[in-house]
Amino acid sequence: MPADSELTKVGELNPTARILLGPGPSHVPHRVLRALASPTLGHLDPEYLAIMNETRSLLKAVFRTQNELTLAVSGTGSAGMEACVCNLIEPGDEMIVGVNGVFGTRMKDVAERCGATVHAIERPWGEIIEPEAVADSLVKHPNTKVVGLVHAETSTGAHQPIEDISTIVHESGALLLLDAVTSLGGHTLDIDGWQIDACYSGTQKCLSCPPGLAPVTFSDRAAAALDARKTRVQSWYLDMTMVRQYWGEQRVYHHTAPINMTYALRESLRIVLEEGLEPRINRHALNHRALRAGLEALGLNYIPRHSLTTLNAVHIPDGVDDARVRSRLLNEYNIEIGGGLGPFKGKAWRIGLMGASSTKGNVTYVLAALESLLTDEGVSLPAGQALSAANAMYSTN
Ligand SMILES: *Cc1c(COP(=O)(O)O)cnc(C)c1O
């Protein structure tokens, strides 16, 4: 029987439980996986509507915002990006985008597809966008409606400062849009305090939930811009004027929410708030400092001057085979790390310490594994130095 032979060829699903230290996804705690496996409700069942409301409240707390228009877009982080851009931009609008890595490049692409005239502020990969550059661009382009920046550029490890830029953007009357996919739940992010007008994130980075939803939040100013649109939103699926009626009181059917993913997100947000935002951010910072000390002891130097704590991007030393080291890490140590993208392809490693993956145990294990693999690659290293450097960081904190 053909059906039987397919069944023989395709065995029962049994993926390996990897140690996820790449640019996302990060380790998903059992509590979140159990939530995902709970019975599927109807998407208009009163029980599910209550779960949606609870998820919104938790999202507001984690985003640190009172914004009414806060919800989870159906789709991954890129859907969040597209939702923010396409709801704020109408054809002919002007938008400034900071382009210093993959995700700024992607935001520019999305904005152009929405019909925006994009003024890119380009910087070499690994660098940040300075406040003066944003100020200059706003002087040159006074009709700018939206300024879009990436808070945590996962392709380069650069940590973009936001507060000063926010003041500059608001003085010009423009809206500030922030990509917080790799910062929400890992770095300080204060939507209301920093007056961010629109922000999107993803579930699989520092929230430690499987990929599939994109938390978004829009300030009252951004919601007013949405209400003032003269044209319909380019995307039917991501049109917040409709999606908000499903998440809001009206409960108007738009599309079926990914029910079980909402359960998972709800549980992952509860875990974030149980730990507390401040202690969680401090945990990410401490594990980053220890990893950094260890990596530098191995001769692995950081690419960005302003590094994220959630993503560590380092140069691969000359003579070391990128693919061989990463495949040995995966096959012999069960550890996933990321390779370089774009100009860093074959030249950089990206080690993520996001959410539940940011632990002392993981820092210790990956440093030990890298020391051994780099030694095999012919790098001469004094044994144990990386772990001593990391331990020194842990004992002084
Ligand atoms: C991962 C990531 C995205 C895209 O998210 P997907 O879930 O892959 O769609 C966007 N921006 C940044 C900064 C990211 O790290």
PDBQT file of the ligand as one rigid body, heavy atoms in Angstrom, charges set to zero:
ROOT
HETATM    1  C1  LIG A 401      14.716  37.516  14.125  1.00  0.00    +0.000 C 
HETATM    2  C2  LIG A 401      14.553  38.970  13.824  1.00  0.00    +0.000 A 
HETATM    3  C3  LIG A 401      13.555  39.472  12.974  1.00  0.00    +0.000 A 
HETATM    4  C4  LIG A 401      12.667  38.584  12.162  1.00  0.00    +0.000 C 
HETATM    5  O1  LIG A 401      11.971  37.697  12.912  1.00  0.00    +0.000 OA
HETATM    6  P1  LIG A 401      11.426  36.337  12.252  1.00  0.00    +0.000 P 
HETATM    7  O2  LIG A 401      10.794  35.709  13.454  1.00  0.00    +0.000 OA
HETATM    8  O3  LIG A 401      12.610  35.601  11.752  1.00  0.00    +0.000 OA
HETATM    9  O4  LIG A 401      10.459  36.680  11.215  1.00  0.00    +0.000 OA
HETATM   10  C5  LIG A 401      13.447  40.840  12.817  1.00  0.00    +0.000 A 
HETATM   11  N1  LIG A 401      14.267  41.682  13.446  1.00  0.00    +0.000 NA
HETATM   12  C6  LIG A 401      15.267  41.241  14.255  1.00  0.00    +0.000 A 
HETATM   13  C7  LIG A 401      16.148  42.225  14.917  1.00  0.00    +0.000 C 
HETATM   14  C8  LIG A 401      15.426  39.873  14.466  1.00  0.00    +0.000 A 
HETATM   15  O5  LIG A 401      16.412  39.445  15.260  1.00  0.00    +0.000 OA
ENDROOT
TORSDOF 0
